[in-house]
Amino acid sequence: MGIAQAMLPEFDYEMANTRKTLERVPDEKFEWKAHDKSFSMGSVASHLSNLPSWINIAIGMDSFDMAPGGQPLKTPPLNSRQEVLDTFDKNIAEARKALQSETDEHVLQNWKLLSNGYEVLAMPRVAVLRSFVMNHIIHHRGQLSVYLRLNQIPIPPIYGPTADEG
């Protein structure tokens, strides 16, 4: 078993818990914000649905420019829970397939994130997969959990029971 394949049980567990959290986002709360400077609930959910696609970017490319020519790339907005879930399901299926076939040699090579041609970060792909993708998903899932709590929406169990579902 290679490094990427060893990540699959964790990937499956975290993606299942992320999906449970996304399932709780009501369409009528997509525009809700915790603060004027915060992303809306729908924006956080949309971001979470797209983050697994970064696995394919990190595996399939040696670098990625998130603002080519100084213009930040934008993902199309998602406007409902169903769109979020459909996008998430598609992205995790593609990401899982990429992880299954990844070699140790490739996952240990450096990968770069660029912005307008300038290096933002460079690290081995395995570190990108772990921190820039997995930890990033866990971070925003936590943010979404707080949004749900602030809206009196029960939080699903993730690492054990919650106060909502004992």
Secondary structure, 3 states (H helix, E strand, C coil): CCHHHHCHHHHHHHHHHHHHHHCCCCHHHCCCECCCCCCEHHHHHHHHHHCCHHHHHHHHCCEEECCHHHCCCCCCCCCCHHHHHHHHHHHHHHHHHHHHHCCHHHHCCEEEEEECCEEEEEEEHHHHHHHHHHHHHHHHHHHHHHHHHHCCCCCCCCCCCCCCCC
